[in-house]
Amino acid sequence: MRKQYDTMLKTLGDNLVRMADGAEDAIKKALKALVGKDRALAESVIKSDEKINDYEKQIERQALKLIYREQPVAEDLRHVSTALKMITDIERIGDQAADICTVALKIMHEPYCKDLVHIPAMAEKAIEMVSGSVRAYANGDLALANEIIKKDDGVDDLFEVIKNEMIMIIKASPEYAEQVIYLMMIAKYIERIGDHAVNIAEWVIFNLTGTHRNLQVL
């Protein structure tokens, strides 16, 4: 019975990693579509969100099956509940990659108000956080999970840089007002992706230690 349970748990974890890989790939493509003004790529990212959502449903079913059939306790239950929490953040990362593309499609037909430098830099940091949080889960790496949480400051700092930059542009060139708003929306989506990566890292810590800074756990 234990061997069967371990096999089911491993399958659950493998699917979670695949889901996260899909979300990470979506962010990378969304950034590429924005910078390269690639309409076809942006549309493909929006469509690919369905696959990430399908993974979420599949993992939910697997997790609930483990809970109801195997009735796990203590550490085993923690593994399953961690997966259920993590997929919520991963699904939202996929949503935000699609949202970036939806906004990008509105502005890629016109010249950008400036060369995109800080938005790609911010996205790279967020991508690194997502990748690291998933590696921390897959490898049971507590140190890496803690490191990811600290990296969120870098994403937030770049968001402030972009915000100030956009304010200066809109003051100097009011004709770019609408585009500035859309670029700020994209920056906000990237900031949220960083926040979701932090959430994932916090659930990795919970999975490994049984403690979570926002929960009272017995």
N, C-alpha and C positions, 0 to 999 in steps of 0.2 A: 504494500500500500504506500509506503514511504517513497519508494522508487517511482511509482506512478505520479505521486504528488509532485516530486522534484522535477519530473519531466514536464508536467503541466505548468509549473512555475517558471521553468526555463523558457518554455514556449511563450509564455506571457511576457517575460523580459525581452526576449528576442523581437517580438512584435512591437513592443514599446520602442526599442531602439530603431527599428525600421521606420516607425511613424515619425520619430524625432529626426531621423536622417532625411525623410521627405520634407519636413518643415524647414530644416536647415537649407536644403537644396532650393526650396521655394524662395527663401530670403535672398540667397545668392543670385538667383535668376531675376528676382524682382529688382534688385539693385542694378544688375546688368541691363535690364530692359529700360530702367529709368535713365541711366547714364548714356546708353547707346540709342535711346529713342526707338527701341525695337517693339513695335506694336504686336507682332505675332508672338513674341516671347512673353510679353505682358499678358496677353490673352490666354496663353498656355498655362501660366502660373495660376490665373483665376480658375481655370478649369481643373487644374490638378488638386485644388483644395478639396474636391470631392473625395479623392483617394485618401487624404489625411483624415477626413471625417469618417470614412469607412473603417479605417484602422481604429479610430476611437471606439466605434460601436463594437468592433470585433474584440478589442481588449476588454471593454466593459463586460461583454458576455462571458469571456474567459474568466475574468476576475469573479464575477458573480457565481459562476459554476464552481469555482474553487471554494468560495465561501459556503455555498449551500450544500455541496456534495461532500466536501472534505472537512468542513467546520474547523478551519485552522485556528489556533490559539497563539497568544504571545508573539514571538518573533515571526512566525509564518504569517499570521494575520497582518502584521506590520508590513511585510513585503507586498501583500496583495493590496492593502489600503494605500500604500505609497504609489503603486502603479495607477490606481484609480484617481488619485490626486494629480499625478504628473500629466496624465493624458489631457486633463482639462487645460493646463497651461500650454502643452504642445499644440493642441487643437487651436488655441487662440493665436499662437505664433503663426500657424498656417493661415488663419483668417487675416492677420495683419499683413502678411506677405501679399495676399490677394488684394487687400485694401490699398497697399502701396501701388500696386499695378493699376487698380481702378482709377486712382488719382493721377498716376503718371500718364494714363491714356488721355486725360483731359488737357495736358500741357505739352506733350511731346511733339505736337505739330508746330510749335512756335519756338523761337530762340529762347534759351534760358536767360534769366536776368543776370546770371553770372556763371562762371565755370563751377560745376559742382565738385567741391573739394571736401568740405566738412561733413556733408551728408553721407558720402561713401565711406569716409573715415569712421563716422559714427556707426554705420551699418557693419563695417568690418569688426568693430569691437563687439557689437551685439551678436554677430555670427560666432565670433570666438567664444563668447559666453555660452551660447546655446550648445555649441559643439563640446565645450568643456564640461558643462553640466551633465550632458548625456554620457560622456566618457566616465565621469565620476560615478554615475549610476552603474554603468556596465562593468566597471572595474572595482567598485566598492572603495573608491578613493576619497576618503574624508578630507584630506588636505586640499585636494583639487576643488572639492565642493566649497570649502571655506574661501579659497582663492577666487572663485567665480563671484561670490557675494561681494568681495572687495572691489572687483573690477567694475561694478556698476557705477561707481563714482566717475570713472572715465567717460562713460556714455552720457551721464547727466551733465558733466562739464561741457562736452561737445554740443549738447542740446542748448545750453545757455549761449555758447558761441554762435550757433546758428540763429537762435532767436534774436540776438543783438545785431547780427549781420543782416537779417531780414528787415529789422526795424530801420536800419540805416538805408537800405535799398528803397524801402517804401517811402521814406522821407525825401530821398533824392530823385526817385523816379516813380511817381504815383501811378503811372500807366501800368506798372508791374504788380499792382496791388492784388489782383486776383491770383496771379501766379505765386506770389509770395505766400498767400494764404494756403494754397495747395502744397507748397514746399514745406510749410510749417506743419501741415497735417502729416506729411510723410515723415518728418523728423519726430513727431509725436508717436507715430506708429512704431518707429525704430526704438524710441525710448521705452515703450511698453514691451517690446520684444525683450529688451534687457531686463525689465522687471520680471517677466515670465521666466527668464533664465535663472534669475535669483530665486524665484519660487521653487523651480525644479531642484536647484542646489539645496535649498532648505529641506525639501522632502527627501533628498538623498541623505542628508545628515540625520533626519528622523529615522530613515530606514536602517542606517548603520548604528545609531546610538539610542534610539527610542526617545529622543528629546527634540522638541521644536520650539523655537523662541516665541511663537505665537499661540502655543497650545499648552494646556496643562495635561500631561500624559502620566498615567500611573506607571 
